[in-house]
């Protein structure tokens, strides 16, 4: 069928939807991999419409005479007017109304709708754009001009309106009109893109003089670095070298202190370099380096170095840059001599130059600025000046006497009674070892232990002596270590590990006994575990049981009970592989021992700690897993009768301001607790709920 718009403007076929088909609820997509053949949503909708059955398709109405057409138009206008009365501020309704009138070729009514819409919301640029497009599409050029004039007058800051208006005049070949519109727009001082559009318009029609005048007005309106650079490149493109240089010079006079002045100087220097004026470019670079702060001149330094590598002397430029930076660092350290970061930067600069006298001078000046307060946080950055100084003397200057003197002066300067630095002691000792002065290293480390003992110093000293094979010295150091820190479980464990590695089992056992006898330990669980592992590795299962019993006298923690039971499971002496009966008997014996441990644990948690229900439940789970792991030898029913029921409960949260709500938590109900009436009621309710859920599933 042909539509009304395609055939007669007054008669034709019109389609109206009388019913709506409710689409099924979309299902969740499980496979999200892309299909090999991709289709669009538009194609899906088109195919769905084509494949609809005849009885569910919307009926089509055929208009055959003018009376029906007038009735149809009256009905549609009434619908649009009703919608407008409800949603007056919805611009989409006005646009649809006006386009419908346009489709009926009633342009007077369409204009009336557009005008009414603009009375409601004239600040909406979309209405003006659609209105003007309708007039242009139907060939009403003067009407379109009228619309554009009103639009740019009311909304002069909407650039799209100006662009569309100018584009229309340019497409019509009315270049003078387009130029007048540009002039009207430029009076409002638009952004850079607007000016560049005007310039490109003039260049399209080879009006270079007009474009130059616009550029002059552009840089006056937007006096930025980028604007001047574009102006200069425009002149250079047209072969006006003198004019381009004049642009750069004017820009430097006006924008030398601008934040983007670096880009201006770089562009100016590259311009002179392109014109083969290398001396001019060098003068520009030097002028820029003298006037632009260091923080904003990184790109400028790179360009200058690259320029000198190509056209000049590399040493000269490096000296100039170093001199400039040296002056800046001197200013920084003069303002704040305790800013050690500035000293580090200054030292790196001098090290890159390579003058030993200047490097040592800067180091000496830096370390002379001692922190004002004897607090470690003030000294942490300062001490690295000494470390870098010593490393420089050893590695770069290769002066070992000065290196030793630096370490000595640093150690004498630090107030060891208040705080110390293990790092500087160790570096000094390692330096002496590299110089094959073992006695000197021992003196330094011994002095460190006497004046400022630290964990790192003890560990490193013991490591050095152990590498040298001096076992007696290691024992002496461990003894001093433990006298200084008797609560340090790491030291006790390492001392016992040393004796065990020497096959001194009794000495190792005695050390462990001394360790667990201490009144205070920082990590007792680590020490007890090491002692137990030691006895297990020696095959002393009876001693291990005694250790577990002694540990249980001190703590009844859940992990201790579980570890004890697992030990009993694994405490199987080695037997011959062929003696299967003996192995089975040993397995049963281990299982009985582990059961006794679990029973003791359960009794403890039931009688002495009834509030620890979660730990008790975890213990039963471990017991159940153990019984399952033994296969036919184990008896799972022993544990299943003791397993609790897990219930979700709620309790009221009470704060200082009163009740604030409820929170959920899990409670465990053990079989021996179900004798109370309340618990029997809960159990009956639980069974009823479970039965109800089962019936609903069926």
C-alpha positions in Angstrom: 0.0 0.0 0.0 1.1 3.5 -0.7 1.1 6.1 2.2 -0.7 9.5 2.1 2.7 11.3 1.8 3.8 9.2 -1.2 0.5 9.5 -3.2 -2.1 12.2 -2.9 -1.5 14.8 -0.2 -5.2 14.6 0.9 -6.1 10.9 0.3 -4.3 7.7 0.8 -3.8 4.8 3.2 -3.1 5.5 6.9 -2.2 2.9 9.5 -3.4 3.0 13.1 -2.6 0.7 16.0 -5.7 -0.4 17.8 -4.2 -3.0 20.1 -0.8 -3.6 21.7 0.8 -6.9 21.9 2.4 -7.6 25.3 5.8 -9.1 24.8 6.9 -12.0 27.0 9.3 -11.3 29.9 12.9 -11.5 28.7 14.8 -14.5 29.9 18.2 -14.3 31.5 21.1 -14.8 29.0 23.4 -17.6 30.2 25.7 -17.9 27.2 27.3 -14.4 26.7 29.7 -15.4 23.9 29.2 -13.5 20.7 27.2 -15.3 17.9 29.1 -16.0 14.7 26.5 -14.0 12.7 25.6 -10.6 14.3 22.2 -9.0 13.8 20.9 -5.6 14.8 17.9 -4.8 16.9 16.3 -3.1 14.0 16.5 -6.3 11.9 14.9 -8.4 14.8 12.0 -6.0 15.1 11.5 -5.9 11.3 11.4 -9.7 11.0 9.1 -10.0 14.0 6.7 -7.6 12.4 6.8 -9.4 9.0 6.2 -12.7 10.6 3.2 -11.7 12.7 0.0 -13.6 12.1 -2.8 -11.7 10.4 -5.2 -11.9 13.4 -2.8 -10.1 15.7 -1.6 -7.4 13.4 -3.0 -3.9 13.9 -5.8 -3.2 11.5 -5.2 -0.8 8.6 -7.6 2.0 7.8 -8.1 3.1 4.2 -9.2 6.7 3.6 -11.1 7.1 0.4 -12.7 10.5 0.5 -12.1 14.0 1.8 -14.6 13.6 4.6 -12.7 10.7 6.1 -9.5 12.6 5.7 -10.9 15.7 7.5 -12.2 13.4 10.2 -8.8 11.8 10.6 -7.0 15.1 10.8 -9.5 16.5 13.3 -9.0 13.4 15.5 -5.2 13.6 15.3 -5.1 17.3 16.1 -7.4 16.7 19.1 -5.1 14.0 20.3 -2.0 16.3 20.0 -3.8 19.2 21.7 -4.8 16.9 24.6 -1.3 15.7 25.0 0.1 19.3 24.9 -2.3 20.4 27.6 -1.0 17.6 29.9 2.7 17.9 29.1 3.2 21.5 28.0 6.9 21.6 28.7 7.8 18.4 26.7 9.4 19.6 23.5 9.2 16.2 21.9 5.4 16.4 21.8 5.6 19.8 20.1 8.1 18.5 17.5 5.9 15.5 16.7 2.9 17.7 16.3 4.7 20.1 14.0 6.1 17.3 11.9 2.7 15.7 11.6 1.3 19.0 10.3 4.2 19.1 7.9 3.5 15.6 6.6 -0.1 16.8 5.9 1.4 19.6 3.8 -0.2 22.2 6.0 2.8 24.4 6.6 0.8 27.3 8.0 -0.4 25.1 10.8 3.1 23.6 11.3 4.5 27.1 11.7 1.8 27.9 14.2 2.8 24.8 16.2 6.5 25.8 16.1 5.7 29.3 17.2 3.5 28.1 20.1 6.3 25.8 21.1 8.8 28.6 21.1 6.5 30.7 23.3 6.7 27.9 25.8 10.4 27.3 25.8 12.4 29.7 23.5 15.7 28.7 25.3 15.6 25.2 23.8 18.1 25.2 20.9 16.6 21.9 19.6 13.3 23.6 18.8 15.0 26.3 16.8 17.1 23.8 14.9 14.2 21.6 14.0 12.1 24.6 13.0 14.7 25.9 10.7 15.4 22.5 9.2 11.8 22.1 8.3 11.7 25.5 6.5 15.0 24.7 4.7 13.8 21.2 3.7 10.6 22.5 2.2 12.4 25.3 0.3 11.2 28.3 2.4 14.6 30.0 2.5 13.3 33.4 3.7 11.3 31.8 6.5 14.4 29.8 7.5 16.5 33.1 7.6 13.8 34.6 9.8 14.0 31.7 12.2 17.8 31.7 12.3 17.9 35.5 12.9 15.6 35.2 15.8 17.5 32.2 17.2 20.9 33.8 17.2 19.5 37.0 18.6 17.9 35.2 21.5 20.6 32.5 22.0 23.8 34.1 20.9 26.0 31.8 23.1 24.8 28.6 21.4 27.5 28.0 18.7 25.5 25.4 16.9 22.9 27.9 15.8 25.5 30.2 14.3 27.2 27.2 12.5 23.9 26.0 11.0 22.9 29.5 9.9 26.3 30.1 8.2 26.3 26.7 6.6 22.9 27.4 5.1 24.0 30.7 3.5 27.2 29.1 2.3 25.3 26.2 0.7 23.1 28.8 -1.1 26.2 30.6 -2.4 25.4 33.8 -0.4 29.0 34.3 0.8 28.4 38.0 1.7 25.5 37.0 3.9 27.7 34.3 5.6 30.4 36.9 6.2 27.9 39.3 7.8 26.7 36.5 10.0 30.3 35.7 11.1 30.8 39.4 11.9 27.7 39.5 14.0 28.9 36.4 15.8 32.4 37.7 16.4 30.9 40.7 18.2 30.0 38.3 21.0 33.6 37.2 21.3 33.1 33.4 20.9 35.6 30.7 21.8 38.7 29.9 19.7 36.8 27.4 17.5 34.5 30.1 16.3 37.3 32.4 15.3 39.1 29.5 13.5 35.9 28.7 11.6 35.7 32.3 10.4 39.4 32.2 9.3 38.9 28.8 7.5 35.8 30.3 5.7 37.9 33.2 4.3 40.7 30.8 3.3 38.3 28.6 1.4 37.7 31.5 -0.9 41.3 32.6 -1.0 40.8 35.8 1.1 44.2 35.8 2.7 44.1 39.5 3.7 40.7 39.1 5.4 42.0 36.0 7.2 45.1 38.0 8.5 42.8 40.8 9.8 40.7 38.1 11.6 43.8 36.6 13.1 44.8 40.0 14.5 41.3 40.4 16.0 41.6 36.8 17.3 44.8 37.3 19.2 43.5 40.5 20.6 40.3 38.7 21.9 42.2 35.6 23.1 45.8 36.6 23.9 47.1 33.1 24.5 50.3 31.3 23.5 48.5 28.9 21.2 46.6 31.7 19.4 49.9 33.6 18.7 51.6 30.4 17.5 48.7 29.7 15.1 49.0 33.3 13.8 52.7 32.9 13.2 52.3 29.5 11.5 49.6 31.0 9.2 52.1 33.8 8.2 54.8 31.2 7.7 52.6 29.0 5.6 51.9 32.0 3.3 55.6 32.7 3.0 55.6 35.9 5.1 58.7 35.2 7.2 59.1 38.8 8.5 55.4 38.9 9.5 55.8 35.5 11.3 58.9 36.7 13.2 57.0 39.9 14.2 54.1 37.7 15.5 56.6 35.7 17.7 58.3 38.9 19.0 55.0 40.5 19.9 53.9 37.3 21.7 57.1 37.2 23.7 56.7 40.9 24.8 53.1 40.2 26.0 53.3 36.6 27.3 56.9 36.1 28.6 55.5 35.5 32.1 52.6 33.2 31.0 52.4 29.6 32.3 52.7 28.3 28.7 55.6 30.6 27.8 57.8 27.5 27.5 55.8 26.4 24.4 56.0 29.8 22.9 59.8 30.0 23.2 60.2 26.4 21.8 58.0 27.3 18.8 59.9 30.6 18.3 63.3 28.8 18.4 62.1 26.1 16.1 60.9 28.8 13.7 64.3 30.4 13.6 66.0 27.0 13.3 63.8 26.3 10.2 64.8 29.7 8.8 68.5 28.6 9.2 69.0 31.3 11.9 70.9 29.2 14.5 72.3 32.1 16.4 68.9 33.6 16.8 67.5 30.3 18.0 70.4 29.9 20.5 69.7 33.4 21.9 66.0 32.5 22.3 66.8 29.3 24.2 69.2 31.1 26.6 66.7 33.9 27.2 64.0 31.4 27.9 66.2 29.4 30.4 67.0 32.6 32.2 63.4 33.7 32.6 61.3 30.5 32.9 61.3 28.7 36.3 62.9 25.3 36.5 59.7 23.4 37.2 58.2 24.6 33.9 61.2 24.3 31.6 61.8 20.5 31.3 60.8 20.4 27.7 62.8 23.5 27.0 65.9 21.9 28.4 65.4 18.9 26.2 64.9 21.0 23.1 68.0 23.1 23.9 70.2 20.1 24.4 69.0 18.5 21.2 69.6 21.8 19.4 73.2 22.1 20.7 73.9 18.5 19.8 72.9 19.3 16.2 74.4 22.8 15.8 76.7 23.7 18.7 79.1 22.5 21.4 77.8 19.9 23.8 80.1 20.8 26.6 79.0 24.4 26.5 75.4 23.6 26.8 75.9 21.1 29.6 78.0 23.7 31.6 75.2 26.2 31.1 72.5 23.9 32.3 74.6 22.7 35.3 75.4 26.3 36.2 71.7 27.2 36.1 70.7 24.2 38.2 73.6 24.8 40.7 72.3 28.3 41.2 68.8 27.1 41.8 70.0 24.4 44.3 72.1 27.0 46.2 69.0 29.2 46.5 66.9 26.2 47.9 69.5 25.1 50.5 70.1 28.7 51.5 66.4 29.2 52.2 66.0 25.9 54.1 69.3 24.2 55.0 67.4 21.3 56.7 65.6 20.3 53.5 67.7 17.2 52.9 65.9 16.4 49.6 67.4 19.5 48.1 70.8 18.5 49.3 70.3 15.1 47.7 69.4 16.7 44.4 72.4 19.0 44.6 74.7 16.1 45.3 73.4 14.1 42.4 74.0 17.1 40.1 77.6 17.4 41.2 78.1 13.6 40.9 76.9 13.8 37.3 79.6 16.5 36.6 82.3 14.4 38.3 84.4 16.9 40.3 85.6 15.2 43.5 86.4 18.4 45.3 82.9 19.9 44.7 81.2 16.7 45.5 83.0 16.4 48.9 82.4 20.1 49.6 78.6 19.7 49.1 78.6 16.5 51.2 80.5 18.3 54.0 78.1 21.2 53.9 75.1 18.9 53.9 76.2 16.7 56.9 77.0 19.9 58.8 73.2 20.6 59.1 72.5 18.4 62.1 68.8 18.0 63.0 67.8 20.4 65.8 66.0 17.8 68.0 67.3 14.4 69.2 64.3 12.5 67.9 64.7 9.6 65.5 62.1 10.8 63.0 64.1 14.0 62.4 67.3 11.9 61.8 66.0 9.2 59.5 66.5 11.3 56.3 69.7 13.0 57.6 71.5 9.7 58.2 71.2 8.8 54.5 73.5 11.7 53.7 76.3 10.0 55.7 75.5 6.6 54.1 75.7 8.1 50.6 78.9 9.9 51.5 80.5 6.7 52.7 79.4 4.8 49.6 80.7 7.5 47.3 84.1 7.5 49.0 84.3 3.7 48.8 82.9 3.0 45.3 83.5 6.2 43.3 86.5 7.9 44.9 88.0 4.6 46.1 89.4 6.3 49.2 89.1 3.6 52.0 90.7 5.8 54.7 88.1 8.6 54.1 85.3 6.0 54.0 86.4 4.6 57.4 86.6 8.1 58.8 83.1 8.9 57.5 81.6 5.9 59.3 83.5 6.7 62.5 82.3 10.3 62.5 78.8 9.3 61.9 78.8 6.7 64.7 80.2 9.3 67.1 77.6 11.8 66.1 74.5 9.7 66.7 73.1 9.9 70.3 73.0 6.2 71.0 71.6 6.6 74.5 68.3 7.9 73.0 68.2 6.1 69.7 70.4 4.4 67.2 70.5 3.1 63.6 71.3 -0.6 63.1 71.9 0.1 59.4 74.9 2.3 59.9 76.5 -0.2 62.3 76.0 -3.0 59.8 77.3 -1.0 56.9 80.4 0.0 58.8 81.1 -3.7 59.7 80.4 -5.0 56.2 82.9 -2.4 54.9 85.6 -3.7 57.2 84.8 -7.3 56.1 85.2 -6.2 52.4 88.6 -4.7 53.4 89.5 -8.2 55.0 89.6 -6.5 58.4 87.6 -9.1 60.4 88.8 -7.9 63.8 87.7 -4.3 62.9 84.2 -5.6 62.0 84.0 -7.6 65.2 84.9 -4.5 67.2 82.3 -2.4 65.5 79.6 -5.1 66.0 80.6 -5.6 69.6 80.5 -1.9 70.2 77.1 -1.8 68.7 75.8 -4.6 71.0 77.3 -2.8 74.0 76.0 0.7 73.2 72.8 0.1 71.2 71.7 -3.5 71.0 69.1 -4.3 68.3 67.6 -7.4 66.8 69.2 -6.8 63.3 72.6 -6.4 64.8 72.4 -9.7 66.7 71.1 -11.6 63.7 73.7 -10.2 61.3 76.6 -10.8 63.7 75.5 -14.4 64.4 75.1 -14.9 60.6 78.6 -13.7 60.0 80.1 -15.9 62.7 78.1 -18.9 61.6 79.4 -18.5 58.0 82.9 -18.4 59.4 82.2 -21.5 61.4 82.8 -20.0 64.9 80.2 -22.0 66.8 81.4 -20.9 70.3 81.1 -17.2 69.3 77.6 -18.0 68.0 76.6 -19.5 71.3 78.1 -16.5 73.2 76.1 -14.1 71.0 72.9 -16.1 71.4 73.4 -16.0 75.2 73.9 -12.2 75.1 70.9 -11.9 72.8 68.7 -13.8 75.2 70.0 -11.9 78.2 69.0 -8.6 76.4 65.7 -10.0 75.2 64.6 -13.0 77.1 61.0 -12.8 75.7 62.2 -13.2 72.1 60.8 -16.5 70.9 62.6 -16.2 67.6 66.0 -16.1 69.4 65.2 -19.1 71.5 64.0 -21.1 68.5 67.1 -20.2 66.4 69.5 -21.1 69.3 67.9 -24.5 69.7 67.9 -25.0 66.0 71.6 -24.3 65.9 72.3 -26.9 68.6 70.1 -29.4 66.9 72.0 -28.9 63.6 75.2 -29.7 65.6 73.5 -32.9 66.9 73.5 -31.5 70.4 70.0 -32.9 71.2 70.3 -32.5 75.0 71.5 -28.9 74.7 68.7 -28.1 72.3 66.1 -29.7 74.7 67.6 -27.7 77.6 67.3 -24.5 75.6 63.7 -25.2 74.9 63.0 -25.9 78.5 64.6 -22.6 79.6 62.6 -20.8 76.9 59.2 -22.2 78.0 60.0 -21.4 81.6 60.2 -17.7 80.9 57.5 -15.6 82.6 56.8 -13.5 79.5 57.2 -14.4 75.8 56.2 -12.4 72.7 55.0 -15.4 70.6 54.7 -18.5 72.9 52.7 -20.5 70.4 55.6 -20.4 68.0 58.0 -21.6 70.6 55.9 -24.5 71.8 55.3 -25.6 68.2 59.0 -25.5 67.6 59.7 -27.6 70.7 57.0 -30.1 69.8 58.2 -30.4 66.2 61.7 -31.0 67.6 60.6 -33.9 69.8 58.6 -35.4 67.0 61.5 -35.2 64.6 63.6 -37.0 67.2 61.0 -39.7 67.5 60.3 -39.0 71.2 56.5 -39.6 71.1 56.3 -39.9 74.9 58.1 -36.7 75.5 55.8 -35.1 72.9 52.7 -36.2 74.8 54.2 -34.8 78.0 54.8 -31.5 76.2 51.1 -31.5 75.0 50.0 -32.2 78.6 52.1 -29.4 80.0 50.8 -27.0 77.2 47.2 -28.0 78.1 48.0 -27.0 81.7 48.7 -23.5 80.5 46.0 -23.1 77.8 43.0 -25.1 76.6 42.8 -23.5 73.2 41.0 -25.3 70.4 44.1 -25.5 68.2 46.0 -27.2 71.0 43.4 -30.0 71.3 43.3 -30.5 67.5 47.0 -30.6 67.2 47.3 -33.1 70.1 44.7 -35.4 68.4 46.4 -35.1 65.0 49.7 -36.0 66.7 48.2 -39.1 68.2 46.9 -40.1 64.8 50.3 -39.7 63.2 52.3 -41.2 66.1 52.7 -44.6 64.5 56.1 -46.3 64.8 57.6 -47.7 61.6 56.8 -51.4 61.0 57.6 -53.8 58.3 55.4 -53.5 55.2 54.5 -57.2 55.2 53.2 -57.2 58.8 49.7 -56.0 58.0 48.2 -57.2 61.3 50.6 -55.2 63.3 50.0 -52.1 61.2 46.2 -52.5 61.7 46.7 -52.9 65.5 48.9 -49.8 65.6 46.3 -47.9 63.6 43.5 -48.9 66.0 45.7 -47.9 69.0 46.4 -44.4 67.5 42.7 -44.0 66.8 41.9 -44.9 70.4 44.4 -42.4 71.7 43.1 -39.7 69.4 39.5 -40.4 70.6 40.6 -40.0 74.2 42.0 -36.6 73.4 38.8 -35.6 71.6 36.7 -36.8 74.5 38.7 -34.9 77.0 38.4 -31.8 74.9 34.6 -32.2 74.5 34.3 -32.7 78.2 36.3 -29.6 78.9 34.2 -27.4 76.6 31.0 -28.9 77.9 31.7 -28.5 81.6 34.3 -25.7 82.0 33.6 -23.5 79.0 30.0 -24.0 77.9 29.8 -20.6 76.3 32.3 -21.7 73.6 29.8 -23.5 71.5 31.3 -22.7 68.2 34.7 -24.1 69.2 33.0 -27.2 70.5 31.2 -27.7 67.2 34.5 -27.2 65.3 36.1 -29.8 67.5 33.3 -32.3 66.7 33.7 -31.7 63.0 37.5 -32.4 63.2 36.7 -35.6 65.1 34.2 -36.6 62.5 36.7 -36.0 59.7 39.3 -38.1 61.6 36.9 -41.0 62.0 36.0 -40.8 58.3 39.6 -40.8 57.3 40.2 -44.2 59.0 37.7 -45.9 56.8 36.4 -49.2 58.2 38.4 -48.9 61.4 36.8 -45.6 62.3 33.3 -45.3 63.8 31.4 -42.2 62.6 28.4 -42.9 64.7 30.3 -42.0 67.9 30.5 -38.4 66.7 27.2 -38.1 64.8 25.3 -38.6 68.1 27.1 -35.6 69.5 26.8 -33.2 66.6 24.8 -30.0 67.4 22.0 -28.4 65.4 22.8 -25.0 63.9 20.0 -22.4 64.5 19.8 -18.8 63.2 18.6 -16.4 66.0 18.2 -12.7 66.4 19.1 -10.5 69.3 18.5 -6.9 70.0 21.3 -4.4 69.6 21.5 -2.0 72.5 23.7 1.1 72.4 24.1 4.1 74.6 21.0 5.7 73.0 18.9 2.6 73.5 17.8 -0.2 71.2 18.9 0.4 67.6 17.8 -2.8 65.9 18.4 -6.5 65.7 21.2 -8.6 64.4 21.3 -12.3 63.4 23.7 -14.9 64.8 24.0 -18.7 64.8 23.6 -20.8 67.9 24.4 -24.4 68.4 22.0 -26.8 70.3 23.8 -30.0 71.5 21.9 -33.2 72.1 22.2 -33.1 75.9 20.6 -29.6 75.9 17.4 -30.7 74.2 15.8 -32.0 77.4 14.5 -28.6 78.3 10.9 -27.7 77.3 11.8 -24.7 75.3 14.3 -26.6 73.2 11.7 -29.4 72.6 9.3 -26.7 71.3 12.1 -25.3 69.0 12.9 -28.8 67.8 9.2 -29.5 67.0 8.9 -26.2 65.2 12.1 -27.0 63.2 10.7 -30.4 62.1 7.3 -28.8 61.1 9.1 -26.2 59.0 11.3 -28.8 57.3 8.2 -31.0 56.6 6.4 -28.0 55.2 9.3 -27.1 52.9 9.4 -30.7 51.6 5.7 -30.8 50.8 5.9 -27.5 48.9 8.8 -28.8 46.8 6.7 -31.9 46.0 
